[in-house]
Structures are given as C-alpha cells and as structure tokens.
Amino acid sequence: MVELVDRIDMVRFGETQIVHFGSGDKAGFTVLQLIETSMISIHFVDETNAAYVNVFSCKGYDPEFVAQFCKEKFEAESMETKVSYRY
C-alpha cells in the first residue's frame, strides 16, 4: 500500500489498516489506507483468490498505472478495470 500511495503521488494519513473478516465465500483480508484526498481500499477474497482495488481521490491519478501496478504486484492472471472520474 505504501508503495502504491507513493507511486501515484498521494499523501498517506495515518497507518495502513489490515483486517481479516467475513465468512464463507466473502471472507478475506481488507486493507485500508486513508489519504489526504480520500481513501484506498483493497479486499482480497480467500476462496476465489480475487482482489478488488478501489482508489477514491479528489486528486487526479493515472488509473491505468494503478491497474498495471496491482496486476504485477498481485501476479494477476486477468483483471477488469472500471473508472469513474470525480474531479
């Protein structure tokens, strides 16, 4: 998370939070990082080995970079990207 925040030129607010919760096919780790312009969250689903990455920010960033960065870091075989611009 720290590397991602740095690479997209955001500023972390507080420490990264990591929790494992849920049950059945929804259980997994969630990683949360507040940033000065909003928040980044990642949820990993144990059963399916999937990751869901959300970068919410009023400050612009390159969503394609984030997608490729996460694909490489998580060694994903495939990915789907959805972008909603808020700025």
Summary of the structure (lengths in Angstrom):
residues: 87
radius of gyration: 13.0
end to end distance: 22.7
largest distance: 37.1
contacts: 194
relative contact order: 0.19
helix: 23%
strand: 34%
